[in-house]
Amino acid sequence: MTTYHFRKWSVMPARAAGDRQLKERELRVLGALCIFANRAGVCWPAMQTLCEITGYAERVTIHNAMKVLKRRKYVRQLSPKDYQETASGWHSNRYQVLWDGDEPLPTYEEIHIATPLQVRADDDDAPTNVIGGMGDGQLNTHTTDQPEASAIAHAYIRAVQQATGQVRLYDNEIAHARRLAVAGFTAADVRAATLNVCDQAIERRAGVPSLYDVAGGML
């Protein structure tokens, strides 16, 4: 079984607790979805991930539970066409957990900021083409990030999520990730440094440190 690293808690729609139409199967799947959902309810864990978390061996069990959750308005499957994406614009299904049952569609930004909460293996939406930022020694043109820089950016984002529960955007941090990659730092180095800086910030009751702040103590 795969060892997953994600937050140890989740928030579920309170109305599910008293819904006698939901069986244990639906409650398990709903709880698993909520592990990866952001405040807008957006998430996209793979079927295999849901199987391993819930303990169900067959994907059909997850599919059947999802049908009930959609019918009971606990889950909405998002369509890429609603976000000016082609029908094949997403390689995995996007979902929205519905706290009340009648929430509006999430914005594109609300979908984007859910990325750090997903299992890395399920995240086919991580940006690969980004715009260079000031201080990264590159022009403001689209470029494909090296794997080392991308790994560093994601290591920072996940460490912040683990330490503070806050979400940071990949595009805002990749320039500093490139600097750290050029300097020879690894994703593991950045993760350890980020956790340390976050702990210090929490003690000072300061804001969430950016990767620039983390890099300042490393370079």
C-alpha positions as CSV (number, residue, x, y, z in Angstrom):
1,M,0.0,0.0,0.0
2,T,1.2,3.5,-0.8
3,T,2.3,5.7,2.1
4,Y,0.5,9.1,1.6
5,H,1.6,12.4,3.2
6,F,-1.3,14.7,3.6
7,R,-3.0,16.7,6.4
8,K,-4.3,14.5,9.2
9,W,-7.7,16.1,9.4
10,S,-10.6,17.0,7.2
11,V,-13.9,19.0,7.4
12,M,-17.1,17.3,6.2
13,P,-20.5,18.7,5.6
14,A,-22.2,18.5,8.9
15,R,-25.6,17.6,7.3
16,A,-24.0,14.2,6.3
17,A,-24.0,13.1,9.9
18,G,-27.8,12.9,10.1
19,D,-28.5,11.8,6.6
20,R,-29.8,8.2,6.8
21,Q,-29.7,7.9,3.1
22,L,-25.9,7.7,3.3
23,K,-24.3,4.3,4.0
24,E,-20.9,3.8,5.5
25,R,-19.5,3.5,1.9
26,E,-20.7,7.0,1.0
27,L,-19.5,8.5,4.3
28,R,-16.0,7.0,3.9
29,V,-15.7,8.3,0.3
30,L,-17.0,11.7,1.3
31,G,-14.5,11.8,4.2
32,A,-11.7,10.9,1.9
33,L,-12.6,13.6,-0.6
34,C,-12.7,16.2,2.1
35,I,-9.0,15.4,3.1
36,F,-8.0,17.1,-0.2
37,A,-10.7,19.8,-0.4
38,N,-9.9,23.4,0.0
39,R,-12.3,26.0,1.5
40,A,-14.3,26.0,-1.8
41,G,-14.6,22.2,-1.6
42,V,-12.4,21.6,-4.7
43,C,-10.4,18.4,-4.9
44,W,-9.3,15.8,-7.4
45,P,-7.9,12.6,-5.7
46,A,-7.5,9.7,-8.1
47,M,-9.8,6.6,-7.8
48,Q,-6.7,4.6,-6.7
49,T,-6.0,7.1,-3.9
50,L,-9.7,7.0,-2.7
51,C,-9.5,3.1,-2.8
52,E,-6.4,3.1,-0.6
53,I,-7.7,5.6,1.9
54,T,-11.1,4.1,2.3
55,G,-9.9,0.5,2.2
56,Y,-12.1,-0.5,-0.7
57,A,-10.3,-2.8,-3.2
58,E,-12.7,-2.2,-6.1
59,R,-13.0,1.1,-7.9
60,V,-16.6,0.3,-8.7
61,T,-17.3,0.8,-5.0
62,I,-16.0,4.3,-5.2
63,H,-17.9,5.0,-8.4
64,N,-21.2,3.8,-6.8
65,A,-20.6,5.9,-3.7
66,M,-19.9,8.9,-5.9
67,K,-23.2,8.4,-7.7
68,V,-25.1,8.6,-4.4
69,L,-23.1,11.6,-3.2
70,K,-23.8,13.5,-6.4
71,R,-27.5,12.6,-6.3
72,R,-27.7,13.7,-2.7
73,K,-25.9,17.0,-3.6
74,Y,-22.8,16.4,-1.4
75,V,-20.5,16.3,-4.4
76,R,-20.5,18.1,-7.8
77,Q,-18.3,17.0,-10.7
78,L,-16.8,20.0,-12.3
79,S,-16.7,20.4,-16.1
80,P,-13.6,21.8,-17.8
81,K,-15.9,23.5,-20.3
82,D,-17.1,25.8,-17.5
83,Y,-13.5,27.1,-17.2
84,Q,-12.9,27.5,-21.0
85,E,-11.0,24.2,-21.0
86,T,-11.6,21.6,-23.6
87,A,-13.4,18.4,-22.7
88,S,-10.0,16.7,-22.2
89,G,-8.4,19.7,-20.6
90,W,-8.1,17.9,-17.2
91,H,-6.5,14.5,-17.0
92,S,-8.4,13.6,-13.8
93,N,-11.9,14.4,-12.6
94,R,-12.3,17.6,-10.6
95,Y,-14.9,17.6,-7.8
96,Q,-16.5,20.1,-5.5
97,V,-17.6,19.0,-2.0
98,L,-20.9,20.9,-1.3
99,W,-21.2,22.0,2.3
100,D,-24.8,23.3,1.9
101,G,-25.8,21.6,-1.4
102,D,-26.4,24.7,-3.4
103,E,-23.0,26.4,-3.6
104,P,-22.1,28.2,-6.9
105,L,-19.4,26.8,-9.1
106,P,-15.9,27.6,-7.8
107,T,-13.9,30.2,-9.6
108,Y,-10.8,29.3,-11.6
109,E,-8.6,30.7,-8.8
110,E,-10.4,28.5,-6.2
111,I,-9.6,25.5,-8.4
112,H,-6.0,26.5,-8.8
113,I,-5.2,27.1,-5.1
114,A,-6.4,23.5,-4.3
115,T,-3.3,22.1,-6.1
116,P,-1.1,22.0,-3.0
117,L,-3.6,19.9,-1.2
118,Q,-3.6,17.0,-3.7
119,V,-1.5,13.9,-3.6
120,R,1.5,14.7,-5.9
121,A,0.9,11.6,-8.0
122,D,-2.7,12.7,-8.6
123,D,-1.8,16.3,-9.5
124,D,-1.7,16.6,-13.2
125,D,-2.4,20.3,-13.0
126,A,0.9,21.5,-11.6
127,P,2.0,24.4,-13.8
128,T,4.9,23.7,-16.1
129,N,4.9,26.9,-18.1
130,V,5.2,30.0,-15.9
131,I,6.3,33.6,-16.3
132,G,9.7,34.5,-14.9
133,G,9.6,36.8,-11.9
134,M,11.9,39.6,-10.8
135,G,15.1,38.5,-9.3
136,D,15.3,35.1,-11.0
137,G,17.7,36.3,-13.7
138,Q,15.4,35.5,-16.5
139,L,13.2,37.5,-18.9
140,N,9.5,37.7,-18.3
141,T,8.8,35.0,-21.0
142,H,7.2,31.6,-20.8
143,T,9.7,28.9,-19.9
144,T,9.6,25.3,-18.9
145,D,10.9,24.9,-15.4
146,Q,13.6,22.4,-14.6
147,P,12.5,19.4,-12.4
148,E,14.7,20.6,-9.6
149,A,13.1,24.0,-9.4
150,S,9.6,22.6,-9.7
151,A,10.3,20.1,-6.9
152,I,11.7,22.8,-4.7
153,A,8.6,25.0,-5.2
154,H,6.3,22.1,-4.4
155,A,8.3,21.1,-1.4
156,Y,8.0,24.6,0.0
157,I,4.2,24.8,-0.7
158,R,3.6,21.4,1.0
159,A,5.7,22.3,4.0
160,V,3.8,25.6,4.5
161,Q,0.5,23.7,4.2
162,Q,1.8,21.1,6.8
163,A,3.0,23.8,9.3
164,T,0.4,26.5,9.0
165,G,-2.6,25.1,7.0
166,Q,-2.2,27.9,4.5
167,V,-2.0,27.6,0.7
168,R,0.7,29.3,-1.3
169,L,0.7,29.6,-5.1
170,Y,3.3,27.9,-7.3
171,D,3.5,30.8,-9.7
172,N,4.4,33.2,-6.9
173,E,7.3,31.1,-5.6
174,I,8.9,29.5,-8.7
175,A,11.4,32.4,-9.3
176,H,12.9,31.8,-5.8
177,A,12.8,28.1,-6.4
178,R,15.0,28.5,-9.5
179,R,17.5,30.5,-7.5
180,L,17.7,27.8,-4.9
181,A,18.0,25.1,-7.5
182,V,20.9,26.9,-9.2
183,A,22.6,27.2,-5.8
184,G,22.5,23.5,-5.5
185,F,19.8,23.1,-2.8
186,T,17.4,20.1,-2.9
187,A,13.7,19.8,-2.3
188,A,14.5,18.1,1.0
189,D,16.7,21.0,2.1
190,V,14.0,23.5,1.3
191,R,11.3,21.5,3.1
192,A,13.4,21.3,6.3
193,A,14.2,25.0,6.1
194,T,10.6,26.0,5.4
195,L,9.3,24.0,8.4
196,N,11.9,25.7,10.6
197,V,11.0,29.2,9.3
198,C,7.3,28.5,9.7
199,D,7.8,27.4,13.3
200,Q,9.7,30.6,14.0
201,A,7.0,32.7,12.4
202,I,4.3,31.0,14.4
203,E,6.2,31.7,17.6
204,R,6.4,35.4,16.7
205,R,2.8,35.4,15.5
206,A,4.1,36.6,12.1
207,G,2.6,36.0,8.7
208,V,3.2,33.0,6.5
209,P,6.8,33.2,5.2
210,S,7.3,33.3,1.5
211,L,9.9,31.2,-0.3
212,Y,11.9,34.4,-0.6
213,D,12.0,34.5,3.3
214,V,13.1,30.9,3.4
215,A,15.7,31.4,0.7
216,G,17.1,34.4,2.7
217,G,18.3,32.1,5.4
218,M,19.8,29.6,3.0
219,L,21.6,31.6,0.4
